């Protein structure tokens, strides 16, 4: 079963040192297992990885060398940290930026399984400038802001095609370490290739906002608006749009008429807010960046956590996403034609519904998420533990009810 808990840490360390090394020791076993399982050992040589960094992001080479040393210096760790032509990965996410009258906001929802997020907000000064953002792959960023007031966030572009390039989170790190404005960031994004399709939204303190589509193997398309979900504007089809609801979320963003001060509220409710944590697709956090104030407001399960580059405070938040999952069984039972007495607790509504629900709850949603990431789809009962007898599998009427309530019975 998927672990629905996550600990968020806010950590400040100007130069990579013992705090980063401790994080490496904590996360590397899982990342190493992923790297090996996804064929990372068959990827580019260490010499090729270093050559790519030297060609495209030379400003990061000193930091990369220090991180590699702190990680133990092995060939595998060094190639992993380079993120040059890495194994495929993806996520969900909705993004938008709004500027009006000198006020600017960039807001993102990060949608994924709690098991697949580092839960680290890191403030650093690795190249001499302050950068704050949510960590990915131990030195990359899924979103962040720098002391110049440049903010950026990413969303998966919706297709598994790959090309020769870097992991997007390292590119975001590079942009925030070396660029002051959206224009400078666009120049860097056109030059540094991404290995997969990703959508970006950028904003700076001047009020400039922009949306960008990164193409596999290099190239960037400017979006019509500074909004993004999990598909791109080209002819390519999005992966599993019924599961990610990417088109519905994009349509909502297109219709949305928010100001900088009302934008964040849009992301704290449906259809942008996702609550399918057990299926590996829930909103882990909402990040609101203010480029003028150089600040970040994290909303995690309804609780706000404010930070800024100038007044950053280390801390920790423990979150149990299971407590936020809505109880949908009464509605499911009604749609399935099963009577539910009002005084009966939903979890014991009826033998028929309860049996189906318990089977559904036993699904290995971590495996579902892995197959989704790989572009595979299987009948949902194939993810049940082997000890479940065939008659305990999800009944058809429960499967139909789950599908009607947003639960993916087949990816």
Buried (B, 14 or more C-beta within 10 A) or exposed (E): EBEBBBEBBBBBBEEBEEBBBEBBEEBBEEBBEBBEEBEBEEBBEBEBBBBBBEEBBEEBEEBBBBBBEBBEEEEBBBBBBBBBBBBBBBBBBBBBBBBEEEBBBBBBBBBBBBBBBBBBBBBBBBBEBBBBBBBBBBBBBBBBBBBBBBBBBBBBBBBBBBBBBBBBBBBBBBBBBBBBBBEBBBBBBBEBBBBBBBBBBBBBBBBBBBBBBBBBBBBBBEBEBBBBBBBBEEEBEBBBBBBBBBBBBBEBBEEBEBEBEEBBEBBBEEBBBBBBBBBBBBBBBBBBBBBBBBBBBBBBBEEEBEBBBEEBEEEEBEBEBEEBEEEBBBBBBBBBEBEBEEEEEBEEBBEBBBBBBEBBEBBBBBBBBBBBBEEEBEEBBEBBEEEBEEEBBBBEBBBBBBBEBBBBBEB
